[in-house]
Amino acid sequence: MQYTILTATFSTKVYTNPSATGSNQWRPFLNQSNISFQNAQMGTVMIEDDDATFGSLTPSFYDDPGLATGQSLVNAATFGTNGTVVPAGTRMSYFQATILEDPNGNRFHVFFPTIQDLSKDPYPIEVGDRHTVMIIAQPTVDGTGNTVWPEFRTDVLYRARGTHGVSINNTSTRYDLSMQAPDCFAEGTLIETASGPRAIEGLAVGDLVLTRDHGPQPIRWIGGARLSQARLQLMPKMQPIRIRKDALGRCMPQQDLLVSPQHRVLIRSVIARRMFGAEEVLVAAKHLTGVPGIETVCPAEGVSYFHILLDRHELIRANGSWSETLFLGPQVMGGANASALQEVAALFPELATSAEAAGARPFIAGREGRKLAERHLKNGKALVC
């Protein structure tokens, strides 16, 4: 599973207490107030991990509970201002953090980036010359029991409100799971229901939505997340895909459709049958962006994503075109927040022991999905015929 962590790089070294001893020597912004990130260069790094926590990799008694290959950089990353590049595959480690609080009481673990290289040191090795910090939001639970992940803002001041120290019983922090984007529809999408088209944000558990294969089916769970433009700019892989009216075929969709990059839409054509042995297949929207009228966008107002879960993976009409409901594969289950997992596990206890759920149609991934789109373009054929 891949997770995204926010970074901030400063032109000058980040403050550390010169008289600090012990673990406090490695903590940024210790005991400081009025901490500004306005002039910091914000960025992200992507981590491949086999569990949902970012942990210390010290091999003695602080070791991360995951596999020996966990917490590795997906892509090469630059930390600090001296241009030092940390190669892809390098294992990153959590170490001593300072807890920063914004004016609204939201808290964030902030720490210097460290890597594991046992050939040089059994303890995490700092990189970035203390010009870069990593930032992980700390979730809260709202009045309805939902997990809420705060957004880190650069237009407010922070103050240090304590520390998070690595010890035998305190080795890690949870990844910010709001920085994941499973298959989602954007706010305003019209979903065909038993009573006609309805905006997705107005749907609730128990409402009947029309499916392609099994008629009206009740919503078992619905969830979502709000992402500001600033967060979308930091995380281009979360930016929605706009499928313009008629981009898939005549009246497909009937009006512009906005979905998350991973969201799969139905492709139906003779070309699909020739390539994959199935006339109807599902392809992630991000793999169709070479098609005219299908493009990545970064709305000024941000985006609110919603996902709908039914008893099984289904195809439903969204703005007049067929696309998928939430698919409970390993990527979604590995990235769901704790509250969502509890709700979904209560509805579908078999997920804990059963094999991966079956998809409503064959999934065409990555390279093959792009080839399918290219073949339609070359032959001048609509994606839905």
C-alpha positions as CSV (number, residue, x, y, z in Angstrom):
1,M,0.0,0.0,0.0
2,Q,1.3,3.5,-0.8
3,Y,0.9,6.4,1.6
4,T,1.7,10.1,1.2
5,I,3.6,12.2,3.7
6,L,3.7,16.0,3.6
7,T,7.1,17.8,3.7
8,A,8.2,21.4,4.3
9,T,11.7,22.7,3.3
10,F,13.1,25.9,4.6
11,S,15.9,28.1,3.2
12,T,17.5,28.2,6.7
13,K,17.9,25.4,9.2
14,V,14.9,24.6,11.3
15,Y,15.2,25.6,14.9
16,T,16.4,23.0,17.4
17,N,17.1,23.8,21.1
18,P,20.9,24.2,21.4
19,S,20.8,23.2,25.0
20,A,18.6,20.2,24.6
21,T,19.9,16.8,25.6
22,G,18.8,13.2,25.0
23,S,15.9,12.7,22.5
24,N,15.1,16.5,22.4
25,Q,18.3,17.0,20.4
26,W,16.5,15.6,17.3
27,R,13.1,17.4,17.7
28,P,12.3,20.4,15.5
29,F,10.6,23.6,16.9
30,L,10.9,22.3,20.5
31,N,9.1,24.7,22.9
32,Q,8.5,27.3,20.1
33,S,5.5,29.4,19.3
34,N,4.4,31.5,16.3
35,I,5.9,29.0,14.0
36,S,5.3,29.9,10.4
37,F,5.4,27.7,7.3
38,Q,4.4,30.5,4.9
39,N,7.8,30.7,3.3
40,A,8.5,27.0,3.3
41,Q,8.5,25.0,0.1
42,M,5.8,22.4,0.6
43,G,5.9,19.0,-1.0
44,T,5.1,15.3,-0.5
45,V,6.9,11.9,-0.5
46,M,5.2,8.6,-1.2
47,I,6.0,5.6,1.0
48,E,5.3,1.9,0.2
49,D,4.4,0.1,3.4
50,D,2.7,-3.1,4.5
51,D,0.9,-1.6,7.5
52,A,-0.9,1.7,8.2
53,T,1.6,3.1,10.6
54,F,4.9,5.0,10.0
55,G,7.3,3.5,12.5
56,S,10.8,3.6,13.9
57,L,13.2,1.2,12.1
58,T,15.8,0.9,14.9
59,P,16.5,-2.8,14.8
60,S,16.9,-3.3,18.6
61,F,13.5,-2.9,20.3
62,Y,11.9,-0.1,18.4
63,D,11.5,-2.0,15.1
64,D,8.5,-1.4,12.9
65,P,6.0,-4.3,13.0
66,G,5.9,-4.7,9.2
67,L,8.1,-6.5,6.8
68,A,11.8,-5.9,6.2
69,T,10.9,-4.0,3.0
70,G,8.3,-1.7,4.5
71,Q,8.4,2.1,4.6
72,S,10.5,2.4,1.4
73,L,10.4,5.5,-0.9
74,V,8.3,4.9,-4.0
75,N,10.2,7.5,-6.0
76,A,13.6,9.2,-5.4
77,A,13.2,12.3,-3.1
78,T,15.3,15.4,-2.3
79,F,15.5,16.5,1.3
80,G,17.1,19.8,2.3
81,T,18.6,22.5,0.1
82,N,21.9,20.9,-0.9
83,G,20.4,18.8,-3.6
84,T,21.0,15.5,-2.0
85,V,18.8,12.8,-3.6
86,V,17.6,9.8,-1.6
87,P,17.1,6.9,-4.0
88,A,13.8,5.1,-4.5
89,G,13.6,2.0,-2.4
90,T,15.4,3.6,0.6
91,R,13.6,2.8,3.8
92,M,12.4,5.9,5.7
93,S,12.1,5.8,9.5
94,Y,10.0,7.7,12.1
95,F,12.0,9.2,14.9
96,Q,11.6,11.9,17.6
97,A,8.7,14.3,16.8
98,T,7.4,17.6,18.1
99,I,3.6,18.0,18.3
100,L,2.6,21.3,16.6
101,E,-0.9,22.7,17.1
102,D,-2.8,25.2,14.9
103,P,-5.2,27.9,16.2
104,N,-8.1,25.5,15.9
105,G,-6.5,22.9,18.1
106,N,-5.5,20.5,15.3
107,R,-2.3,18.7,15.9
108,F,0.5,17.4,13.7
109,H,3.6,15.3,14.3
110,V,6.6,17.1,12.9
111,F,10.0,15.4,12.6
112,F,13.2,15.4,10.7
113,P,13.4,12.9,7.8
114,T,15.6,9.8,8.7
115,I,16.6,6.7,6.7
116,Q,17.7,3.3,7.7
117,D,21.2,2.1,6.6
118,L,22.4,-0.6,8.9
119,S,25.8,-0.7,7.1
120,K,26.4,2.7,8.6
121,D,24.4,3.0,11.8
122,P,21.9,0.9,13.7
123,Y,19.9,4.0,14.4
124,P,18.0,6.2,11.9
125,I,20.2,8.6,10.0
126,E,19.1,12.2,9.5
127,V,18.9,13.5,5.9
128,G,18.1,17.0,4.7
129,D,20.6,18.9,6.9
130,R,17.7,20.0,9.2
131,H,16.2,22.2,6.4
132,T,13.3,19.7,5.8
133,V,10.7,18.4,8.2
134,M,8.0,15.7,7.6
135,I,4.4,16.3,8.8
136,I,1.7,13.8,9.7
137,A,-1.7,15.0,10.8
138,Q,-3.2,13.5,13.9
139,P,-6.9,12.4,13.6
140,T,-9.8,13.2,15.9
141,V,-13.2,11.7,16.2
142,D,-16.2,14.0,15.6
143,G,-19.6,13.9,17.4
144,T,-21.0,11.3,15.0
145,G,-18.0,8.9,15.5
146,N,-16.3,9.7,12.2
147,T,-12.5,10.0,12.0
148,V,-11.5,13.5,10.9
149,W,-8.0,14.2,9.5
150,P,-7.1,18.0,9.8
151,E,-5.6,19.8,6.8
152,F,-2.1,21.3,7.4
153,R,-2.3,25.0,6.5
154,T,0.5,27.4,5.7
155,D,-1.5,30.6,6.3
156,V,-1.6,30.1,10.1
157,L,0.9,30.1,13.0
158,Y,1.7,27.0,15.0
159,R,3.0,26.3,18.5
160,A,4.7,23.4,20.0
161,R,2.4,21.4,22.3
162,G,4.5,18.5,23.4
163,T,6.5,15.7,22.0
164,H,6.0,12.2,20.6
165,G,8.9,10.1,21.7
166,V,10.0,6.7,20.4
167,S,10.1,4.1,23.1
168,I,9.3,0.4,23.6
169,N,5.6,1.0,23.6
170,N,5.4,4.0,21.4
171,T,7.2,3.3,18.1
172,S,5.0,4.8,15.4
173,T,2.3,7.2,14.2
174,R,-0.6,6.5,11.9
175,Y,-0.4,7.7,8.3
176,D,-2.8,10.5,7.3
177,L,-5.3,8.4,5.4
178,S,-7.2,11.4,4.1
179,M,-4.3,11.6,1.6
180,Q,-5.6,8.5,-0.2
181,A,-8.1,8.6,-3.0
182,P,-10.0,5.3,-3.7
183,D,-12.8,5.1,-6.3
184,C,-15.0,8.1,-5.6
185,F,-17.5,10.4,-7.2
186,A,-17.3,14.2,-6.7
187,E,-20.0,16.3,-5.0
188,G,-22.8,17.1,-7.4
189,T,-22.7,13.8,-9.3
190,L,-26.3,12.7,-10.1
191,I,-26.8,9.0,-9.2
192,E,-29.7,7.2,-10.7
193,T,-32.0,5.9,-7.9
194,A,-35.3,4.2,-7.7
195,S,-36.9,7.6,-7.4
196,G,-34.9,9.3,-10.2
197,P,-31.5,11.1,-10.3
198,R,-30.2,12.4,-7.0
199,A,-27.1,14.3,-6.0
200,I,-24.6,11.9,-4.4
201,E,-24.2,14.2,-1.3
202,G,-27.9,13.8,-0.6
203,L,-27.9,10.0,-0.5
204,A,-28.0,8.0,2.7
205,V,-27.7,4.4,3.9
206,G,-30.8,2.5,2.8
207,D,-31.5,4.5,-0.3
208,L,-32.1,2.4,-3.4
209,V,-29.7,3.0,-6.4
210,L,-30.3,1.4,-9.8
211,T,-27.6,-1.1,-10.8
212,R,-26.9,-2.4,-14.3
213,D,-27.0,-6.1,-13.2
214,H,-29.3,-6.4,-10.2
215,G,-31.9,-3.7,-10.4
216,P,-32.5,-1.4,-7.3
217,Q,-30.0,-2.1,-4.5
218,P,-29.7,-0.4,-1.1
219,I,-26.7,1.6,-0.1
220,R,-25.0,-0.2,2.8
221,W,-22.4,2.5,3.6
222,I,-21.4,5.9,2.2
223,G,-18.4,8.0,3.1
224,G,-16.3,10.9,1.8
225,A,-13.6,13.5,2.3
226,R,-13.1,17.1,1.5
227,L,-9.8,18.2,-0.2
228,S,-8.9,21.9,-0.7
229,Q,-7.2,23.2,-3.8
230,A,-4.0,23.6,-1.7
231,R,-4.0,19.9,-0.8
232,L,-4.8,18.9,-4.4
233,Q,-1.8,21.0,-5.6
234,L,0.4,19.2,-3.1
235,M,-0.9,15.8,-4.2
236,P,-1.4,15.8,-8.0
237,K,-2.4,12.1,-7.9
238,M,-5.5,13.1,-5.9
239,Q,-6.7,15.6,-8.5
240,P,-10.0,14.7,-10.0
241,I,-10.6,13.6,-13.6
242,R,-13.2,15.5,-15.6
243,I,-15.1,13.4,-18.2
244,R,-16.8,15.9,-20.3
245,K,-20.3,15.4,-21.8
246,D,-20.2,12.8,-24.7
247,A,-16.5,12.1,-24.1
248,L,-17.2,8.3,-23.7
249,G,-19.8,8.2,-26.4
250,R,-23.2,9.7,-27.4
251,C,-24.7,11.0,-24.1
252,M,-22.0,9.3,-22.1
253,P,-22.0,11.1,-19.8
254,Q,-25.0,13.3,-20.3
255,Q,-23.2,16.1,-18.5
256,D,-19.6,16.6,-17.2
257,L,-18.6,13.9,-14.7
258,L,-15.9,14.5,-12.0
259,V,-14.4,11.4,-10.4
260,S,-11.2,10.4,-8.5
261,P,-8.3,9.2,-10.6
262,Q,-8.7,5.6,-9.5
263,H,-12.4,5.5,-10.2
264,R,-13.3,3.0,-12.9
265,V,-15.8,3.6,-15.7
266,L,-17.4,1.1,-18.0
267,I,-16.0,0.8,-21.5
268,R,-18.1,-1.2,-24.0
269,S,-16.8,-1.9,-27.5
270,V,-15.8,-4.5,-30.1
271,I,-12.2,-3.3,-29.5
272,A,-12.4,-4.3,-25.8
273,R,-13.7,-7.7,-26.8
274,R,-10.8,-8.2,-29.3
275,M,-8.2,-7.1,-26.8
276,F,-9.4,-8.7,-23.6
277,G,-12.1,-11.2,-24.5
278,A,-14.9,-9.2,-22.9
279,E,-17.0,-6.6,-24.5
280,E,-17.5,-4.7,-21.2
281,V,-14.5,-3.8,-19.1
282,L,-13.7,-1.3,-16.3
283,V,-10.8,1.2,-16.7
284,A,-9.6,3.8,-14.2
285,A,-10.4,7.4,-15.3
286,K,-6.7,8.4,-15.0
287,H,-5.8,5.9,-17.8
288,L,-8.3,7.6,-20.2
289,T,-6.8,11.1,-20.1
290,G,-5.4,10.7,-23.6
291,V,-8.9,10.8,-24.9
292,P,-10.3,14.2,-25.9
293,G,-12.7,15.5,-23.3
294,I,-11.1,13.5,-20.4
295,E,-8.6,15.5,-18.4
296,T,-7.1,16.1,-14.9
297,V,-8.3,19.2,-13.2
298,C,-7.6,21.1,-10.0
299,P,-10.7,23.0,-9.0
300,A,-10.2,26.3,-7.3
301,E,-12.9,25.4,-4.8
302,G,-11.3,22.0,-4.1
303,V,-13.3,18.8,-4.3
304,S,-15.5,16.6,-2.0
305,Y,-15.2,12.9,-2.8
306,F,-17.9,10.4,-2.0
307,H,-17.9,6.6,-2.2
308,I,-20.9,4.3,-2.2
309,L,-20.8,0.7,-0.9
310,L,-23.4,-1.9,-1.9
311,D,-23.8,-5.5,-1.0
312,R,-21.5,-6.3,-4.0
313,H,-19.4,-4.4,-6.5
314,E,-21.9,-3.0,-9.0
315,L,-22.3,-0.6,-11.9
316,I,-24.5,2.4,-11.4
317,R,-25.5,5.4,-13.5
318,A,-23.6,8.6,-12.7
319,N,-24.5,11.6,-14.8
320,G,-26.0,9.1,-17.3
321,S,-22.9,6.9,-17.7
322,W,-22.1,3.6,-16.1
323,S,-19.3,3.4,-13.5
324,E,-18.4,1.4,-10.4
325,T,-19.4,1.5,-6.8
326,L,-16.7,1.2,-4.1
327,F,-14.7,-2.0,-4.6
328,L,-13.4,-3.5,-1.4
329,G,-10.0,-4.6,-2.7
330,P,-6.8,-4.5,-0.7
331,Q,-5.9,-0.9,-1.7
332,V,-9.2,0.5,-0.3
333,M,-9.2,-1.7,2.9
334,G,-5.5,-0.9,3.5
335,G,-6.2,2.8,3.2
336,A,-9.5,3.2,4.9
337,N,-9.6,5.1,8.2
338,A,-10.3,3.2,11.4
339,S,-13.8,4.4,11.8
340,A,-14.7,3.4,8.2
341,L,-13.0,0.0,8.7
342,Q,-15.1,-0.7,11.8
343,E,-18.3,0.2,10.0
344,V,-17.5,-1.8,6.9
345,A,-16.3,-4.8,8.9
346,A,-19.6,-4.8,10.8
347,L,-21.5,-4.9,7.6
348,F,-19.2,-7.4,5.8
349,P,-17.5,-9.6,8.5
350,E,-16.5,-12.1,5.8
351,L,-13.9,-9.6,4.5
352,A,-11.6,-10.6,7.4
353,T,-11.3,-14.2,6.1
354,S,-12.5,-14.3,2.5
355,A,-10.5,-13.9,-0.7
356,E,-10.6,-10.6,-2.6
357,A,-14.1,-9.6,-3.7
358,A,-15.1,-10.2,-7.4
359,G,-15.4,-7.2,-9.6
360,A,-18.6,-6.4,-11.6
361,R,-16.6,-6.5,-14.8
362,P,-12.9,-7.3,-15.7
363,F,-10.5,-4.6,-14.5
364,I,-8.1,-3.4,-17.1
365,A,-5.1,-1.8,-15.4
366,G,-2.5,0.7,-16.2
367,R,-0.7,0.2,-19.5
368,E,-3.4,-2.0,-21.0
369,G,-6.0,0.6,-20.1
370,R,-4.0,3.3,-21.9
371,K,-3.6,1.0,-24.9
372,L,-7.3,0.4,-25.1
373,A,-7.9,4.2,-25.1
374,E,-5.2,4.6,-27.8
375,R,-6.8,1.9,-30.0
376,H,-10.2,3.6,-29.8
377,L,-8.6,6.9,-30.8
378,K,-6.7,5.4,-33.7
379,N,-9.8,3.7,-35.0
380,G,-12.1,6.7,-34.4
381,K,-14.4,4.7,-32.2
382,A,-16.3,5.8,-29.1
383,L,-15.4,4.1,-25.8
384,V,-19.0,3.2,-25.2
385,C,-20.7,1.9,-28.4
